[in-house]
Amino acid sequence: MSQLPILTLTLNPALDMATAVPELIPGHKLRCTEPQLDPGGGGLNVSRAIKALGGDSLALVAIGGLTGDRLAGLIRGEGVTFLSILGPGETRQSLTVNEDSTGRQFRFMLPGPVWGEAERARVFTLLRATARPGGLSVISGSQPPGVPVDFPAQLAASMPETRVILDTSGSTLTEAVRHPIPGLEVLRMDGPEGEELAGRPLPSLTDTAEFAQSLVRKGVAKTVIVARGAEGNVLADAGQRLFSRAAKVRVRSTVGAGDSFVAAFVLALSRGQSNAEALALGSAAASAAVMTDATQLCRLEDVMRLLPECAVVKV
């Protein structure tokens, strides 16, 4: 199936380790299961999920040190097309630990190395060289220490002829709402982030949809998506407010659900599908992702099986 070019950007990737213990007991030596290693980071996970869904993308990934070498080997092993950006210091690691006795999951995220002027300049140079006119560019995941809060806006400005999808959080999300990025195609956030930005609870689908559409009308993005966790996903653009419910599945791990959503949504847009079709596929991919262990992402067969459960309705 033909598709437009997709570029993903990961400036703060991680070597993700996942393991399990029978019980978390303070002060004890905890015997862990054999760790599972995966390449991690928002944009990189989006590219991995796009690959799993039968699509293509180019991942730009900042890599540094021996951990970065290990990360690059894992990316190659998954067959994801990528270009490395020389990052400062050592690529970070993250650790996910499941407690078997309770099913609880604990996630430990180490900080990445601090970026300086030289690293930022390298990113802009590479983006100008690789972003394809008319393509889609995904800025996803945490921003590295040392970059300004408006860095996503600077990144988008270096790709003026592409449709930019931003999936971020914290101060960078707040900045993108307070000072809109010109021409931003899609902004995605989680429900609690939406409530923080709105300054009030958003208990119903209507509340969330009205908030999302208010951001569209303010020029924050052409399309705003708010994830409502296990309930599903709300989308608003200038002309419609839509909801796609999540499929009912047994949850093994919520890691990667948001990235799987973005991957499926962007892949659908790249294939010329509508916002409604992209929303349904994204919800099915997120539902499929929570069925897998630890840092694994969605599987195509699960996504297609769950898709009929993720029907889209108007809000």
Sine and cosine of phi, psi and omega as CSV:
sin_phi,cos_phi,sin_psi,cos_psi,sin_omega,cos_omega
0.00,0.00,0.76,-0.65,-0.04,-1.00
-0.95,0.30,0.49,-0.87,0.01,-1.00
-0.49,-0.87,0.39,-0.92,0.12,-0.99
-0.96,0.28,0.37,-0.93,0.03,-1.00
-0.90,0.43,0.64,-0.77,0.07,-1.00
-0.86,-0.52,0.77,-0.64,0.05,-1.00
-0.89,-0.46,0.73,-0.69,0.10,-0.99
-0.88,-0.48,0.52,-0.86,-0.06,-1.00
-0.81,-0.59,0.82,-0.57,0.02,-1.00
-0.78,-0.63,0.97,-0.25,-0.05,-1.00
-1.00,-0.07,-0.29,0.96,-0.03,-1.00
-0.76,-0.65,0.87,0.49,-0.05,-1.00
-0.95,0.32,0.10,-0.99,0.01,-1.00
-0.54,-0.84,0.54,-0.84,0.23,-0.97
-0.99,0.10,0.96,-0.28,-0.09,-1.00
-1.00,0.08,0.81,-0.59,0.10,-1.00
-0.91,-0.41,0.69,-0.72,0.02,-1.00
-0.76,-0.65,0.69,-0.72,-0.02,-1.00
-0.50,-0.87,-0.02,-1.00,0.00,-1.00
-0.58,-0.81,0.46,-0.89,0.09,-1.00
-0.74,-0.67,0.45,-0.89,0.04,-1.00
-0.88,0.48,-0.67,0.74,-0.04,-1.00
-0.39,-0.92,0.63,-0.78,0.05,-1.00
-1.00,0.02,0.93,-0.36,-0.04,-1.00
-0.85,-0.53,0.88,-0.47,-0.02,-1.00
-0.85,0.53,0.65,-0.76,0.08,-1.00
0.99,0.15,-0.11,0.99,-0.02,-1.00
-0.99,-0.16,0.46,-0.89,0.22,-0.98
-0.96,0.28,0.84,-0.54,-0.06,-1.00
-0.97,-0.26,0.87,-0.49,-0.02,-1.00
-0.99,0.13,0.91,-0.42,-0.09,-1.00
-1.00,-0.05,0.40,-0.92,0.13,-0.99
-0.97,0.26,0.22,-0.98,0.04,-1.00
-0.82,0.57,0.82,-0.57,-0.07,-1.00
-0.95,0.31,0.57,-0.82,0.13,-0.99
-0.98,-0.18,0.77,-0.64,-0.03,-1.00
-0.95,-0.30,0.73,-0.69,0.04,-1.00
-0.62,-0.78,0.50,-0.87,0.16,-0.99
-0.96,0.28,0.73,-0.68,-0.09,-1.00
-0.74,-0.67,0.17,-0.99,-0.08,-1.00
0.83,-0.56,0.60,-0.80,-0.16,-0.99
-0.75,0.67,-0.90,0.43,-0.06,-1.00
-0.88,0.47,-0.61,0.79,0.01,-1.00
-0.90,0.43,-0.66,0.76,0.07,-1.00
-0.90,0.44,-0.59,0.81,0.05,-1.00
-0.88,0.47,-0.71,0.70,0.02,-1.00
-0.90,0.44,-0.63,0.78,0.04,-1.00
-0.89,0.46,-0.68,0.74,-0.01,-1.00
-0.94,0.34,-0.61,0.80,0.07,-1.00
-0.86,0.51,-0.68,0.73,0.05,-1.00
-0.87,0.49,-0.70,0.72,0.00,-1.00
-0.90,0.45,-0.47,0.88,-0.03,-1.00
-1.00,0.01,0.08,1.00,0.06,-1.00
1.00,0.01,0.23,0.97,0.01,-1.00
-0.96,-0.26,0.00,-1.00,0.01,-1.00
-0.82,-0.57,0.52,-0.85,0.10,-1.00
-0.42,-0.91,0.22,-0.97,0.15,-0.99
-0.89,-0.45,0.86,-0.51,-0.01,-1.00
-0.99,-0.15,0.83,-0.56,0.16,-0.99
-0.99,-0.13,0.86,-0.51,-0.15,-0.99
-0.76,-0.65,0.79,-0.61,0.08,-1.00
-0.98,0.19,0.81,-0.58,-0.11,-0.99
-0.74,-0.67,0.67,-0.74,0.02,-1.00
-0.50,-0.87,0.58,-0.81,0.13,-0.99
0.95,0.32,-0.17,-0.99,-0.04,-1.00
-0.93,0.36,-0.59,0.81,0.07,-1.00
-0.90,0.44,-0.62,0.79,0.06,-1.00
-0.89,0.46,-0.63,0.77,0.06,-1.00
-0.88,0.48,-0.67,0.74,0.02,-1.00
-0.90,0.43,-0.66,0.75,0.03,-1.00
-0.87,0.49,-0.71,0.70,-0.01,-1.00
-0.87,0.50,-0.63,0.78,0.04,-1.00
-0.89,0.46,-0.63,0.78,0.03,-1.00
-0.93,0.38,-0.62,0.78,0.03,-1.00
-0.90,0.44,-0.72,0.69,0.03,-1.00
-0.86,0.51,-0.64,0.77,-0.02,-1.00
-0.89,0.46,-0.46,0.89,0.02,-1.00
-1.00,0.02,-0.08,1.00,0.04,-1.00
0.97,0.24,0.34,0.94,0.03,-1.00
-0.99,0.11,0.77,-0.64,0.04,-1.00
-0.96,0.27,0.82,-0.58,-0.04,-1.00
-0.55,-0.84,0.38,-0.92,0.16,-0.99
-0.84,-0.54,0.72,-0.69,-0.01,-1.00
-1.00,-0.02,0.65,-0.76,0.14,-0.99
-0.97,-0.25,0.76,-0.65,0.01,-1.00
-0.93,0.37,0.94,-0.33,0.01,-1.00
-1.00,-0.09,0.23,-0.97,0.01,-1.00
-0.98,0.19,0.49,-0.87,0.16,-0.99
0.86,0.51,-0.58,-0.82,-0.12,-0.99
-0.95,-0.32,0.75,-0.66,0.09,-1.00
-0.83,0.56,0.64,-0.77,-0.08,-1.00
-0.97,0.23,0.19,-0.98,0.09,-1.00
-0.83,-0.56,0.39,-0.92,0.12,-0.99
-0.71,-0.71,0.42,-0.91,-0.07,-1.00
-0.73,-0.68,0.79,-0.61,0.11,-0.99
-0.91,-0.40,0.81,-0.59,-0.03,-1.00
-0.84,-0.54,0.84,-0.54,0.10,-1.00
-0.99,-0.10,0.71,-0.71,0.07,-1.00
-0.99,-0.11,0.95,-0.33,-0.15,-0.99
-0.89,0.46,-0.57,0.82,-0.10,-0.99
-0.93,0.36,-0.45,0.89,-0.05,-1.00
-0.88,-0.48,-0.29,0.96,-0.09,-1.00
0.99,0.16,0.02,1.00,0.02,-1.00
-0.95,0.33,0.46,-0.89,-0.01,-1.00
-0.83,-0.56,0.71,-0.71,0.01,-1.00
-0.86,-0.50,0.74,-0.67,-0.07,-1.00
-0.84,-0.54,0.84,-0.54,-0.04,-1.00
-0.91,-0.41,0.89,-0.46,-0.07,-1.00
-0.92,-0.38,0.91,-0.42,0.04,-1.00
-0.98,0.18,0.50,-0.87,0.03,-1.00
-0.95,0.30,0.47,-0.88,0.07,-1.00
-1.00,0.05,0.14,-0.99,0.02,-1.00
-0.93,0.37,0.43,-0.90,-0.04,-1.00
-0.98,0.21,0.75,-0.66,0.00,-1.00
-1.00,-0.01,0.58,-0.81,0.08,-1.00
-0.89,-0.45,-0.14,-0.99,-0.04,-1.00
-0.87,0.50,-0.65,0.76,-0.07,-1.00
-0.90,0.44,-0.69,0.73,0.00,-1.00
-0.91,0.42,-0.66,0.75,0.00,-1.00
-0.90,0.44,-0.65,0.76,0.01,-1.00
-0.89,0.45,-0.61,0.79,0.01,-1.00
-0.89,0.45,-0.62,0.78,0.00,-1.00
-0.90,0.44,-0.73,0.68,-0.02,-1.00
-0.88,0.48,-0.65,0.76,0.02,-1.00
-0.88,0.48,-0.71,0.71,-0.04,-1.00
-0.93,0.36,-0.62,0.78,0.02,-1.00
-0.90,0.44,-0.69,0.73,0.02,-1.00
-0.88,0.47,-0.51,0.86,-0.04,-1.00
-0.99,0.12,-0.44,0.90,-0.16,-0.99
-0.93,-0.36,-0.43,0.90,-0.02,-1.00
-0.91,0.40,0.81,-0.58,-0.07,-1.00
-1.00,-0.07,0.76,-0.65,0.05,-1.00
-0.83,0.56,0.73,-0.68,0.00,-1.00
1.00,0.09,-0.13,0.99,0.00,-1.00
-1.00,0.10,-0.07,-1.00,0.02,-1.00
-0.90,-0.44,0.69,-0.72,-0.02,-1.00
-0.83,-0.55,0.78,-0.62,-0.07,-1.00
-0.95,-0.31,0.87,-0.50,0.14,-0.99
-0.96,-0.27,0.94,-0.35,-0.17,-0.98
-0.63,-0.78,0.55,-0.83,0.07,-1.00
0.99,-0.10,-0.02,-1.00,-0.05,-1.00
-0.95,0.30,0.51,-0.86,0.08,-1.00
-1.00,0.05,0.57,-0.82,-0.05,-1.00
-0.95,0.32,0.43,-0.90,0.09,-1.00
-0.85,0.53,0.61,-0.79,0.08,-1.00
0.98,-0.18,-0.18,0.98,0.02,-1.00
-0.99,-0.12,0.48,-0.88,-0.01,-1.00
-0.93,0.36,0.37,-0.93,-0.08,-1.00
-0.90,0.43,-0.41,0.91,0.02,-1.00
-1.00,-0.09,0.37,0.93,-0.05,-1.00
-0.86,0.52,-0.65,0.76,0.06,-1.00
-0.83,0.55,-0.59,0.81,0.04,-1.00
-0.91,0.41,-0.63,0.77,0.04,-1.00
-0.92,0.40,-0.63,0.78,0.04,-1.00
-0.90,0.44,-0.72,0.70,0.00,-1.00
-0.88,0.47,-0.61,0.79,-0.02,-1.00
-0.91,0.42,-0.42,0.91,0.02,-1.00
-0.99,0.11,-0.03,1.00,0.05,-1.00
-0.79,-0.62,0.86,0.52,-0.20,-0.98
-0.92,0.40,-0.36,0.93,-0.07,-1.00
-0.98,-0.21,0.24,0.97,0.04,-1.00
-0.91,-0.42,0.33,-0.95,0.07,-1.00
-1.00,-0.03,0.89,-0.45,-0.14,-0.99
-0.99,-0.13,0.74,-0.67,0.07,-1.00
-0.93,-0.38,0.84,-0.55,-0.04,-1.00
-0.91,-0.40,0.83,-0.56,0.07,-1.00
-0.78,-0.62,0.99,-0.15,-0.08,-1.00
-0.62,-0.78,-0.10,-1.00,-0.06,-1.00
-0.47,-0.88,0.01,-1.00,0.10,-1.00
0.89,0.45,-0.60,-0.80,-0.10,-1.00
-0.92,0.40,-0.50,0.86,0.01,-1.00
-0.94,0.34,-0.56,0.83,0.08,-1.00
-0.93,0.38,-0.71,0.70,0.03,-1.00
-0.84,0.53,-0.68,0.73,0.01,-1.00
-0.89,0.46,-0.67,0.75,-0.02,-1.00
-0.91,0.41,-0.45,0.89,0.04,-1.00
-0.99,0.11,-0.66,0.75,-0.02,-1.00
-0.95,0.30,-0.58,0.81,0.00,-1.00
-0.80,-0.60,0.99,0.10,-0.13,-0.99
-0.81,0.58,0.60,-0.80,0.06,-1.00
-0.99,0.13,0.86,-0.51,-0.06,-1.00
-0.82,0.57,0.78,-0.62,0.10,-0.99
0.97,0.26,0.18,0.98,-0.03,-1.00
-0.85,0.52,0.78,-0.62,-0.06,-1.00
-0.97,0.24,-0.81,0.59,-0.09,-1.00
-0.67,-0.74,0.70,-0.72,0.18,-0.98
-0.85,-0.52,0.80,-0.60,0.02,-1.00
-0.88,-0.48,0.59,-0.81,0.05,-1.00
-0.51,-0.86,0.23,-0.97,0.08,-1.00
-1.00,0.01,0.29,-0.96,-0.03,-1.00
-0.83,0.56,-0.77,0.64,0.02,-1.00
-0.87,0.50,-0.58,0.82,0.06,-1.00
-0.91,0.41,-0.64,0.77,0.05,-1.00
-0.88,0.47,-0.68,0.74,0.01,-1.00
-0.91,0.42,-0.61,0.79,0.03,-1.00
-0.91,0.42,-0.67,0.74,0.02,-1.00
-0.93,0.37,-0.61,0.79,-0.01,-1.00
-0.96,0.29,-0.40,0.92,-0.04,-1.00
0.97,0.26,0.37,0.93,-0.01,-1.00
-0.31,-0.95,0.33,-0.94,0.10,-1.00
-0.91,0.41,0.49,-0.87,0.07,-1.00
-0.83,-0.56,0.96,0.27,-0.17,-0.98
-0.95,0.33,-0.49,0.87,-0.09,-1.00
-0.92,-0.39,0.25,-0.97,0.08,-1.00
-0.86,0.50,-0.64,0.77,0.00,-1.00
-0.89,0.46,-0.68,0.73,0.03,-1.00
-0.86,0.52,-0.74,0.68,-0.02,-1.00
-0.90,0.43,-0.68,0.73,-0.03,-1.00
-0.90,0.43,-0.65,0.76,0.02,-1.00
-0.91,0.42,-0.65,0.76,0.04,-1.00
-0.90,0.44,-0.73,0.69,-0.01,-1.00
-0.87,0.49,-0.69,0.73,-0.02,-1.00
-0.94,0.34,-0.48,0.88,0.07,-1.00
-0.90,0.43,-0.57,0.82,0.05,-1.00
-0.93,0.37,-0.63,0.78,0.05,-1.00
-0.87,0.48,-0.71,0.71,-0.04,-1.00
-0.92,0.40,-0.44,0.90,0.06,-1.00
-0.99,0.14,-0.05,1.00,0.03,-1.00
0.99,0.11,0.29,0.96,0.00,-1.00
-0.92,0.39,-0.65,0.76,0.06,-1.00
-0.28,-0.96,0.35,-0.94,0.05,-1.00
-0.94,0.35,-0.53,0.85,0.03,-1.00
-0.71,-0.71,0.73,-0.68,0.06,-1.00
-0.86,-0.52,0.74,-0.67,0.00,-1.00
-0.87,-0.49,0.74,-0.67,0.08,-1.00
-0.84,-0.54,0.85,-0.52,0.02,-1.00
-0.99,0.12,0.74,-0.68,0.03,-1.00
-0.94,-0.33,0.67,0.74,0.08,-1.00
0.87,0.50,-0.73,-0.69,-0.06,-1.00
-0.93,0.37,-0.19,0.98,0.01,-1.00
-0.97,0.24,-0.67,0.74,-0.02,-1.00
0.58,-0.81,-0.42,-0.91,-0.12,-0.99
-0.72,-0.69,0.68,-0.74,0.03,-1.00
-0.95,-0.30,0.69,-0.73,0.04,-1.00
-0.78,-0.62,0.66,-0.75,0.10,-0.99
-0.71,-0.70,0.67,-0.74,0.20,-0.98
-0.76,-0.65,-0.22,-0.98,-0.10,-1.00
-0.89,0.46,-0.51,0.86,-0.15,-0.99
-0.93,-0.38,-0.12,0.99,-0.09,-1.00
-0.42,-0.91,0.37,-0.93,0.10,-1.00
-0.78,-0.63,0.85,-0.52,-0.14,-0.99
-0.82,-0.58,0.43,-0.90,0.09,-1.00
-0.70,-0.71,0.73,-0.69,0.12,-0.99
-0.86,-0.51,0.87,-0.49,-0.04,-1.00
-0.97,0.26,0.44,-0.90,0.09,-1.00
-0.98,0.19,0.55,-0.84,0.07,-1.00
-0.94,0.33,0.51,-0.86,0.02,-1.00
-0.99,0.11,0.93,-0.36,-0.03,-1.00
-0.69,-0.72,0.27,-0.96,0.09,-1.00
-0.99,0.15,0.85,-0.53,-0.08,-1.00
-0.99,0.13,0.83,-0.56,0.10,-0.99
-0.97,-0.24,-0.66,0.75,0.02,-1.00
-0.35,-0.94,0.72,-0.70,0.01,-1.00
-1.00,0.05,-0.07,1.00,-0.01,-1.00
-0.88,0.47,0.78,-0.63,0.09,-1.00
1.00,0.04,-0.01,1.00,-0.02,-1.00
-0.91,0.42,-0.72,0.69,0.01,-1.00
-0.90,0.44,-0.66,0.75,0.02,-1.00
-0.91,0.41,-0.60,0.80,0.04,-1.00
-0.91,0.41,-0.63,0.78,0.07,-1.00
-0.85,0.52,-0.78,0.62,-0.04,-1.00
-0.87,0.50,-0.67,0.74,-0.01,-1.00
-0.86,0.51,-0.75,0.66,-0.03,-1.00
-0.92,0.38,-0.65,0.76,0.00,-1.00
-0.88,0.47,-0.75,0.66,-0.03,-1.00
-0.92,0.39,-0.63,0.77,0.02,-1.00
-0.88,0.47,-0.66,0.75,0.03,-1.00
-0.89,0.45,-0.68,0.73,0.05,-1.00
-0.88,0.47,-0.64,0.76,-0.03,-1.00
-0.91,0.42,-0.38,0.93,0.01,-1.00
-0.99,-0.10,0.16,0.99,0.08,-1.00
0.99,0.11,0.23,0.97,0.00,-1.00
-0.99,0.16,0.31,-0.95,-0.06,-1.00
-0.98,0.21,0.21,-0.98,0.09,-1.00
-0.84,0.54,-0.64,0.77,-0.01,-1.00
-0.90,0.43,-0.71,0.70,0.02,-1.00
-0.91,0.42,-0.63,0.77,0.01,-1.00
-0.92,0.39,-0.62,0.79,0.02,-1.00
-0.89,0.45,-0.69,0.72,0.01,-1.00
-0.89,0.46,-0.71,0.71,0.00,-1.00
-0.91,0.42,-0.63,0.78,0.04,-1.00
-0.88,0.47,-0.69,0.73,0.01,-1.00
-0.90,0.43,-0.63,0.78,0.04,-1.00
-0.91,0.43,-0.63,0.78,0.00,-1.00
-0.93,0.38,-0.65,0.76,0.04,-1.00
-0.90,0.44,-0.67,0.75,0.03,-1.00
-0.89,0.45,-0.65,0.76,0.01,-1.00
-0.91,0.41,-0.56,0.83,-0.05,-1.00
-0.92,0.39,-0.60,0.80,-0.04,-1.00
-0.96,0.30,-0.18,0.98,0.05,-1.00
-0.99,0.16,-0.26,0.96,-0.10,-1.00
-0.99,-0.12,0.32,-0.95,-0.03,-1.00
-0.97,0.26,0.57,-0.82,0.25,-0.97
0.70,0.72,-0.87,-0.50,-0.12,-0.99
-1.00,-0.07,0.23,0.97,0.10,-0.99
-0.96,0.29,0.44,-0.90,-0.05,-1.00
-0.95,-0.30,-0.32,-0.95,-0.06,-1.00
-0.96,0.28,0.42,-0.91,0.10,-0.99
-0.92,-0.39,0.66,-0.75,-0.10,-1.00
-0.83,0.56,-0.70,0.72,-0.06,-1.00
-0.89,0.45,-0.59,0.81,0.04,-1.00
-0.93,0.36,-0.66,0.75,-0.01,-1.00
-0.86,0.50,-0.74,0.67,-0.05,-1.00
-0.93,0.37,-0.54,0.84,0.02,-1.00
-0.94,0.34,-0.58,0.82,-0.06,-1.00
-1.00,0.06,-0.29,0.96,-0.09,-1.00
-0.79,0.61,-0.68,0.73,0.00,-1.00
-0.88,0.47,-0.40,0.92,0.01,-1.00
-0.98,0.21,-0.24,0.97,-0.12,-0.99
-0.98,-0.21,0.70,0.72,-0.03,-1.00
-0.86,0.50,0.56,-0.83,-0.03,-1.00
-0.99,-0.16,0.73,-0.68,0.06,-1.00
-0.80,-0.60,0.39,-0.92,0.07,-1.00
-0.98,0.17,0.58,-0.82,0.02,-1.00
-0.95,-0.30,0.00,0.00,0.00,0.00
